[in-house]
Amino acid sequence: MTQYAHWAILGFLVVPFITAVPAHGQHQVSIIPQPNMVELHEGTYAFPTLTSRAAFEPFLAVAELLDDHPYATFAPVERIKSHKRIPETGVRLVQAQDIDRLAADAYRLVVDTSGITITAHEPAAMLNGVLTLLQLAYTQPDGGKLPALLIEDRPRFGYRGMHLDVSRHFYPVSFLKKFIDVMALYKFNTFHWHLTDGPGWRLEIKRYPQLTRTAAWRTHTAWKDWWQNGKQYLDEGHPNASGGYYTQEEAKELVAYAARKGITIIPEIEMPGHSDEVLAVYPHLSCTGTSHKQGEFCIGNEETFTFLSNVLNEVVAIFPSAYIHIGGDEANKEAWKTCPKCGALMEKEGLKDVDELQSYVVKRMDSLLQSYGRKLIGWDEILAGGLSPGATVMSWRGEQGGIDAANAGHDVIMTPNSYLYFDYYQGNPRTEPEAIGGYIPLSKVYAYEPIPSGIAGDKTKHVLGAQGNVWTEYMPTTDQVEYMAFPRALALAEVVWSAPADRDWEDFSARLQQHYQLFQRLGINYYRPAYEVNITVGFNADTLTNTISMATEQVEPGIRYTTDGQEPNAESPLYAKPIELAVPSVVKAAYFIDSTRVGPIAEAKADVHKAIGKSIAYQTKWDSAFVAKQDSTLLNGQKGGEHPDDGQWQGFANNVDVTVDFERREALNTVSITFLQDPGVKAYQPGEVNVLLSDNGQNFREAGTVINDVSPQERFPIAKTYEVKFDTTQTARYVRIVANNVQNALLLTDEVVVY
């Protein structure tokens, strides 16, 4: 349906002495995630030179967090002994009573001319109120002054997480604290710390010093260079050694730092796969006993379980989190199939396949963690072969793993790679830093719904929340981590906090504008909104017209366009709403600030061609993964966009061979068809496209051939149009298009265009 031209409530207490201001004044408050209820009032509160603060006993520690306020200085915390002795000025953290009608996890924040009152039952809810106050400071024009307001708020989900992989690239503790600071401002409450993987072991284990003397250090700084050059490790102190690790004291310090801001750190220790770095220094734990290249522990080797038990014994002493993550994904089970020790264990335990073998190790680790009073969590592959009832699943491969786990009664944390993998591109790959692939813009993150429709109604309670994953293969610096995580993490923050009915993309986009100021004040290297224009062409078969829509990531109007193929300039029309075109047109557009063009020129063709709505016969069937609009796809007037999953690209695992029937002889001048090459879905260009004509549908004559000139090695997605122009007008009833699949992969096409 689209064509993209570029590459790409709680109850509330009435405050009688202040009156509400009109809705148009609410631009003064741009909180993310959006509170359940915000009410602005007349007046302001300006922080004095030294602001008093007081708190009920349960909130004394939370009150200390006010020292993080960037524009106010606070006096020592005064303890409030009863509701009859609440101070009349300053900041007051008040214990909620039944009369307040607040849920256990809710807070109420009131700002008036005398000061600020935050009311809550629990420290966690009070902390959220304080964090809202801190965020307001960063997003107000004058952080030392606040508008009078009333906020009532509570989260939708109890688990609101962000993940960071420190194995592919190592980052200092100072950066992790900064990352946690930003997480807290947006009310995330869980930091998933991916500490071990093939590229480096990052946590000191005193029982096994070689893990940090050798397995934490590699031959190349950049993961990609290391991966492509032998994946070797070096001893600490070697002149070429690159990497690092966190001491147990550093880890404990970070745990305490995060806890102060309401964030629990969940450590991940990978097993049984992704363990090359361990096997490099302890090869006897591998299936071969000599090689670390397989990356899997030998499950049939009892020493493996001794090692893992000893490691987890030290891990649980560092991390007080209820959950310990064991990974459990992408194990190379082929190694187990040929390992005599694994075979002997399977026979002894009556395990019928390697899935049950993996289940065996997961269940053993689950029992161990239960003995420490902890819960096991792992990626959704731990479902294979069966799972202990108390284990929790983190679903990443789409949503099906989460659906299966929840329906089976397991708690689930949703982190699908199709929505919440922040290592995917967020803009045009041709202009973005290299990433692992895929495409997840800010708007797609915001559109995510954590409870999939496939989960039974009585099982939705098992969805604990959702998490954004930051895998760092292509993030060698802390600046790049920030660039990939923000502002996408803010969209997720609202997804896991607010009910679907309370989320609005346009409103979020407007509020987000004030948060760029927050990023700038904190020195965060965030992704800047692109100036590139997306041109969307929607065809109306009833009126035979095209509706042209245009958008950028900018909030302010600035798109200027033409419909005659000329390049837009400062005098071209300013786009305000979709335009209707009844004739074939070439549309061009660009973004302007004042009279200067600041973005590239986008181009799209609006076709109204002869073949729209005609009959088509498929000599080869489409692929089940890319059905698009089935047999109406190629003649519905709709073009595919820049991404293969937009519902207009039809896929073929074999050649494309289709025939258009005009029902009578027609005069023909051109025939064209477009193919999308996208290595991310293993789709490539055909070797050539042949056009054949016929009067009877039986005997076809060749009318033209176009040879592909796009290399299959092209890194970025690219659409190529194959057009056959006839020297003289041809007449025929049938037009046949044949495209050969020379890569034996996937062919993606969207429309046969005939004039």
TORFIKE-181340 format. One record per residue (C-alpha): residue in three letters; x, y, z. Coordinates in steps of 0.5 Angstrom, whole numbers, plus 2048, in hexadecimal, padded with zeros to 3 digits. Layout:
<mipas>
AlaXYZ
...
</mipas>
This chain:
<mipas>
Met800800800
Thr806805801
Gln80C8077FD
Tyr81280A800
Ala81680E7FC
His81C80F800
Trp821809802
Ala820807806
Ile7F180E849
Leu7F280E84F
Gly7EE811854
Phe7F1818856
Leu7F181D85B
Val7EE824859
Val7F282A85B
Pro7ED83085C
Phe7F283685C
Ile7F5835855
Thr7F183584F
Ala7F2831848
Val7F5834842
Pro7F283383B
Ala7F582D837
His7F9831833
Gly7FE833839
Gln7FF82B83A
His80582C835
Gln80982E83B
Val80982783E
Ser80D822839
Ile80D81C83D
Ile81081583B
Pro80D81083C
Gln80681483C
Pro803814843
Asn7FC811844
Met7F9818845
Val7FC81F845
Glu7F9825847
Leu7FC82C846
His7FA83184B
Glu7FB83984B
Gly80283B84F
Thr80983984F
Tyr80D836855
Ala815839855
Phe81A835859
Pro81D83A85E
Thr82483A85F
Leu824834864
Thr81E830863
Ser81B82C86A
Arg819825869
Ala81682086D
Ala81381986D
Phe810814871
Glu81480E873
Pro81480986D
Phe81680F869
Leu81C81286C
Ala82180E867
Val81C810861
Ala81D817863
Glu824817863
Leu82381685B
Leu82181D85B
Asp82881F85B
Asp82981D854
His824823852
Pro82882784D
Tyr82682E84F
Ala82482E857
Thr82882D85D
Phe824829863
Ala82582A86A
Pro82682386E
Val82081F86E
Glu81B820874
Arg81781A877
Ile81081B877
Lys80D81887D
Ser80581887B
His80081B876
Lys7FF82087B
Arg80682387B
Ile807823873
Pro80B82A872
Glu80882F86E
Thr80D831869
Gly81382D865
Val813826862
Arg80F821867
Leu80E81A866
Val808817869
Gln80681086B
Ala7FF80F867
Gln7F980E86C
Asp7F280A86A
Ile7EF811868
Asp7F4812863
Arg7F180D85F
Leu7F880B85C
Ala7FA804859
Ala7FF80185C
Asp804802856
Ala801809855
Tyr804810857
Arg801817857
Leu80581D856
Val802824857
Val80682B856
Asp803831858
Thr80683885B
Ser808835861
Gly80C82F85F
Ile80C82885D
Thr808822860
Ile80981B85D
Thr804816860
Ala80580E860
His804808864
Glu80B804862
Pro812807861
Ala81280485A
Ala80C808858
Met80F80E85C
Leu81580E858
Asn81180E851
Gly80E815854
Val815817855
Leu81881584F
Thr81281984B
Leu81481F84F
Leu81B81E84D
Gln81981D846
Leu815824846
Ala81B827848
Tyr81F825842
Thr81982783D
Gln81782D83F
Pro81983483C
Asp81C836843
Gly81D830847
Gly81D83484E
Lys81683584D
Leu81083184C
Pro80883284A
Ala80383084F
Leu80082A84D
Leu7FD823850
Ile80081C84D
Glu7FD81584F
Asp80181084C
Arg80280884C
Pro806803848
Arg8027FE843
Phe8087F9844
Gly80C7F784A
Tyr8127F5845
Arg8157FB841
Gly81C7F983F
Met8227FB83B
His8277F6839
Leu82E7F8837
Asp8347F3834
Val83B7F4837
Ser83E7EE834
Arg83E7F082D
His8417F782F
Phe8437F9836
Tyr8417FF839
Pro843803840
Val83F803846
Ser83F80A846
Phe83B80A83F
Leu836804842
Lys834809848
Lys83380E842
Phe82E80983F
Ile82B807845
Asp82A80F847
Val82680F840
Met822809841
Ala82080B848
Leu81D812845
Tyr81980E841
Lys816809846
Phe81A803844
Asn81B7FE84A
Thr81F7F9847
Phe8267F9844
His8287F2841
Trp82F7F2841
His8327ED83B
Leu8397EB83E
Thr83B7E583B
Asp83C7E3834
Gly8417E182E
Pro8447E882D
Gly8467E8835
Trp8447E683C
Arg8437ED840
Leu8427EB847
Glu8477E984C
Ile8467E284F
Lys84C7E1854
Arg84B7D9854
Tyr84D7D984C
Pro8527DF84B
Gln8547DD844
Leu84D7E0842
Thr84F7E7843
Arg8577E6842
Thr8557E383B
Ala84E7E2839
Ala84D7EA83A
Trp8527EC835
Arg8527EB82E
Thr8577EC828
His8527F2825
Thr84F7F8828
Ala8497F8823
Trp8457F1823
Lys8447F181C
Asp84C7F181B
Trp84C7EC820
Trp8477E781D
Gln84A7E8816
Asn8517E6818
Gly8517E081C
Lys84D7E1823
Gln8537E1827
Tyr8557E382E
Leu85B7E6831
Asp85D7E6839
Glu85C7ED83C
Gly8627F183C
His8647EF834
Pro8657F5830
Asn85F7F382C
Ala85A7F1831
Ser8547F5830
Gly84E7F4835
Gly84D7F483D
Tyr8497F2842
Tyr8457F4849
Thr8487F284F
Gln8437F0854
Glu8437F6858
Glu8427FA852
Ala83C7F6851
Lys8397F7858
Glu83A7FE857
Leu8367FE851
Val8317FA854
Ala8307FF85A
Tyr830805855
Ala82B802851
Ala826800857
Arg82780785A
Lys823809853
Gly81E803854
Ile8217FF84F
Thr8237F8850
Ile8297F584C
Ile8287EE849
Pro82F7EB847
Glu82F7E6841
Ile8347E0841
Glu8347DD83B
Met8337D583A
Pro8337D0837
Gly8357D4831
His8387DA82F
Ser83E7D8833
Asp8447D882F
Glu8487DD834
Val8477D8839
Leu8497D2835
Ala84F7D5833
Val8527D583A
Tyr84F7CF83C
Pro84E7CA836
His84D7C483A
Leu8467C783B
Ser8447C6834
Cys8427C0830
Thr8497BF82C
Gly84D7C1832
Thr8517C582E
Ser84E7CA82A
His84A7D082C
Lys8477D1825
Gln8407CE826
Gly83F7D282C
Glu83A7CD830
Phe83C7CA836
Cys83C7C3836
Ile8367C183A
Gly8387BA83B
Asn83E7BC83F
Glu83C7BD846
Glu8427C2847
Thr83E7C6843
Phe8397C7848
Thr83E7C784E
Phe8417CD84A
Leu83A7D1849
Ser8387CF850
Asn83E7D3853
Val83D7D984E
Leu8367DA850
Asn8387D9857
Glu83C7DF857
Val8377E3852
Val8317E2857
Ala8367E585D
Ile8367EB858
Phe82F7EC856
Pro8297EC85A
Ser8247EC854
Ala81F7E7855
Tyr8217E584E
Ile8277E284B
His8287E2843
Ile82B7DB840
Gly82A7DD839
Gly8297D6836
Asp8287D882F
Glu82B7D6828
Ala82F7D082B
Asn8337CC825
Lys82F7C6827
Glu8337C2821
Ala8397C2826
Trp8357BE82B
Lys8327B9826
Thr8397B6825
Cys83C7B782C
Pro83D7B082F
Lys83C7B3836
Cys8367B7834
Gly8337B0831
Ala8347AC837
Leu8317B283C
Met82B7B1837
Glu82A7AA838
Lys82B7AA83F
Glu8267AF840
Gly8217AD83B
Leu8217B3836
Lys81F7B282F
Asp8227B882C
Val8277BE82D
Asp8217C282E
Glu8207BE834
Leu8277BE836
Gln8277C6836
Ser8217C683A
Tyr8257C183F
Val82A7C6840
Val8257CC841
Lys8217C8846
Arg8287C784A
Met82A7CE84A
Asp8227D084C
Ser8237CB852
Leu8297CE854
Leu8277D5854
Gln8217D3857
Ser8257D185D
Tyr8287D885D
Gly8207DB85E
Arg8217DD856
Lys81D7DC850
Leu8207DA849
Ile81F7DE843
Gly8217DD83C
Trp8207DE835
Asp81A7DA832
Glu81E7D582F
Ile81E7D2836
Leu8177D0834
Ala81A7CA830
Gly8197C3833
Gly8157C6839
Leu8167CB83F
Ser8157CB846
Pro80F7CE849
Gly8127D484C
Ala8177D6847
Thr8167DD843
Val8167DE83B
Met8197E4838
Ser8167E4831
Trp81A7E682B
Arg8197E3825
Gly8137E6823
Glu80D7E5828
Gln80B7DE827
Gly8107DC82C
Gly80D7E0831
Ile8067DE82F
Asp8087D7830
Ala80B7D8837
Ala8057DC839
Asn8007D7837
Ala8047D283B
Gly8047D6841
His80B7D9841
Asp80C7E0843
Val80F7E483C
Ile8137EA83B
Met8127EC834
Thr8187EF830
Pro8167ED829
Asn81C7EE824
Ser8167F181F
Tyr8157F7824
Leu81A7F7829
Tyr8217F6827
Phe8247FD827
Asp82A7FA823
Tyr8267FA81D
Tyr826800818
Gln82180681A
Gly82280A814
Asn82580A80D
Pro82A80480D
Arg82E808807
Thr82F80E80C
Glu82F80B813
Pro835808816
Glu836800815
Ala8317FC819
Ile8307F4819
Gly82A7F5814
Gly8227F6815
Tyr81E7FC815
Ile81B7FF81C
Pro81980681B
Leu81680A822
Ser80F80981F
Lys81080281F
Val812801826
Tyr80C806828
Ala807801824
Tyr8097FB828
Glu8047F882D
Pro8077F3832
Ile8017EE832
Pro8017EA82C
Ser7FA7E882A
Gly7FC7E1829
Ile7FC7E1831
Ala7F67DE834
Gly7F27E3838
Asp7F37E083F
Lys7FA7DF83D
Thr7FC7E783C
Lys7FE7E7843
His8047E4842
Val8077E983D
Leu80B7ED843
Gly80D7F383E
Ala8127F4838
Gln8197F6837
Gly81E7F9832
Asn8247F5830
Val82A7F982E
Trp82F7F482B
Thr8367F782A
Glu8397F4824
Tyr8397FA820
Met83A7FF826
Pro841800828
Thr84080682C
Thr83C809831
Asp83980E82C
Gln837809827
Val83380582D
Glu83080C82F
Tyr82E80D827
Met82B806826
Ala82780682D
Phe82480D82D
Pro81F81082C
Arg81C80982A
Ala81D807832
Leu81880D833
Ala81380A82E
Leu813803832
Ala813807839
Glu80C809837
Val80A802834
Val80B7FF83B
Trp80880483F
Ser80280783C
Ala7FC80383A
Pro7FB802832
Ala7F5807832
Asp7F980C835
Arg7FE80C830
Asp7FE81182A
Trp804811825
Glu803818823
Asp80381B82B
Phe80981782C
Ser80D81A827
Ala80B821829
Arg80D81F830
Leu81381C82E
Gln81682382B
Gln817825832
His81B81F834
Tyr82082082E
Gln822826833
Leu823821839
Phe82881D834
Gln82C823833
Arg82C82583A
Leu82E81E83C
Gly83381E836
Ile830818833
Asn83281682C
Tyr82B81582A
Tyr828813823
Arg82681A81F
Pro81F81A81C
Ala820819814
Tyr81F81F80F
Glu81D81980A
Val816819807
Asn812813806
Ile80D813800
Thr80780F801
Val80380D7FB
Gly7FC80A7FC
Phe7F88087F6
Asn7F18087F6
Ala7EE8037F1
Asp7E78067F1
Thr7E980D7EF
Leu7EF80B7EB
Thr7F38107EF
Asn7FA8107F4
Thr7FA8137FA
Ile8018167FC
Ser803817803
Met80981A806
Ala80D81980C
Thr81381A810
Glu816819817
Gln815821818
Val81082381C
Glu81082A819
Pro80D82B812
Gly81282C80C
Ile811827807
Arg81082A800
Tyr80F8267FA
Thr80D8267F2
Thr8098227EE
Asp80C8237E7
Gly8138207E8
Gln8178267EA
Glu81B8277F0
Pro81782B7F6
Asn81A8317F8
Ala8188377FD
Glu8128397F8
Ser80F8327F8
Pro8098317FB
Leu80982F803
Tyr806828804
Ala800829809
Lys7FC823808
Pro7FB81D803
Ile7FB81F7FB
Glu7F681B7F6
Leu7F981A7EF
Ala7F58177E9
Val7FB8167E4
Pro8028137E4
Ser8068187E8
Val80E8187EB
Val80D81B7F2
Lys81481E7F5
Ala8148217FC
Ala819823801
Tyr81A826808
Phe81B82E808
Ile81D83280E
Asp81B83980C
Ser81D83A805
Thr823835805
Arg82282D803
Val825829809
Gly823822807
Pro82481E801
Ile81F81E7FB
Ala81A8187FB
Glu8178167F5
Ala8118117F4
Lys80D80F7EE
Ala80580F7EE
Asp80380A7E9
Val7FC80A7E6
His7FD8047E1
Lys7F98007DC
Ala7FA7F97E0
Ile7F77FB7E7
Gly7F27F77E8
Lys7F37F27E3
Ser7F37EA7E3
Ile7FA7E77E5
Ala7FC7E07E5
Tyr8027DD7E9
Gln8067D87E5
Thr80A7D87EC
Lys8077D97F3
Trp8097DE7F8
Asp80D7DC7FE
Ser8097DB804
Ala80D7E0808
Phe80B7E6803
Val8047E5801
Ala8037EC801
Lys7FC7ED7FE
Gln7FC7E67FA
Asp7FA7E67F3
Ser7F87EE7F3
Thr7FF7F07F5
Leu8027F17EF
Leu7FC7F57EB
Asn7F97F97F1
Gly7FD8007F0
Gln8007FF7F6
Lys8088007F7
Gly80C7FC7FC
Gly810801801
Glu818800803
His8177FB807
Pro8147F4806
Asp80F7F380B
Asp80B7F8809
Gly8057F4806
Gln8067F57FF
Trp80D7F27FD
Gln80B7EB7FA
Gly8107E57FB
Phe8127E07F7
Ala8177DA7F9
Asn8177D87F1
Asn8177DC7EB
Val8127E17EA
Asp80D7DF7E4
Val8067E37E3
Thr8027E57DE
Val7FD7EB7DD
Asp7F77EA7D9
Phe7F47F07D7
Glu7EE7ED7D4
Arg7EF7F07CD
Arg7F47F27C9
Glu7F87F97CC
Ala7FD7FE7C9
Leu8037FD7CD
Asn8098017CE
Thr80D7FF7D4
Val80D7FA7D9
Ser8107FA7E0
Ile8117F77E6
Thr8157F87ED
Phe8197F47F1
Leu81C7F57F8
Gln8227F27FA
Asp8237F2802
Pro8297ED805
Gly8257ED80B
Val8207E9809
Lys8247E5804
Ala8217E97FE
Tyr8257EA7F8
Gln8247ED7F1
Pro8227E87EB
Gly8277E77E6
Glu8237EA7E0
Val81C7EB7DF
Asn8187E97D8
Val8127EC7D5
Leu80E7E87D1
Leu8077EA7CD
Ser8027E57CA
Asp7FB7E67C7
Asn7F87DF7C9
Gly7FC7DE7CF
Gln7FF7D87CC
Asn8047DA7C7
Phe8097E07CA
Arg80E7E47C7
Glu8147E77CA
Ala8137EF7CB
Gly8197F17CF
Thr81E7EF7D4
Val8217F37DA
Ile8287F07DD
Asn8297F17E5
Asp82F7F67E6
Val82E7F67EE
Ser8347F27F2
Pro8317ED7F7
Gln8377EF7FB
Glu8337F67FC
Arg8337F7803
Phe82C7FB803
Pro8257FA801
Ile8247FD7FA
Ala81E7FD7F5
Lys81F7FC7EE
Thr81A7FD7E8
Tyr81B7F97E2
Glu8177FC7DC
Val8167FA7D5
Lys8158007D0
Phe8127FE7CA
Asp8158017C4
Thr80E8027C1
Thr8088007C4
Gln8067F97C5
Thr7FF7F67C5
Ala7FE7F07C9
Arg7F87ED7CE
Tyr7FD7E97D2
Val8047EC7D6
Arg8087E77D9
Ile80E7E97DE
Val8137E47DF
Ala8197E57E4
Asn81E7E07E6
Asn8207DE7ED
Val8287DE7EC
Gln82A7DE7F3
Asn8257D97F5
Ala8227DD7FB
Leu81C7E27FB
Leu81A7E67F5
Leu8157EC7F8
Thr8117F07F3
Asp80B7F57F4
Glu8087F77EE
Val8077F67E6
Val8077FC7E3
Val8047FD7DC
Tyr8038037D7
</mipas>
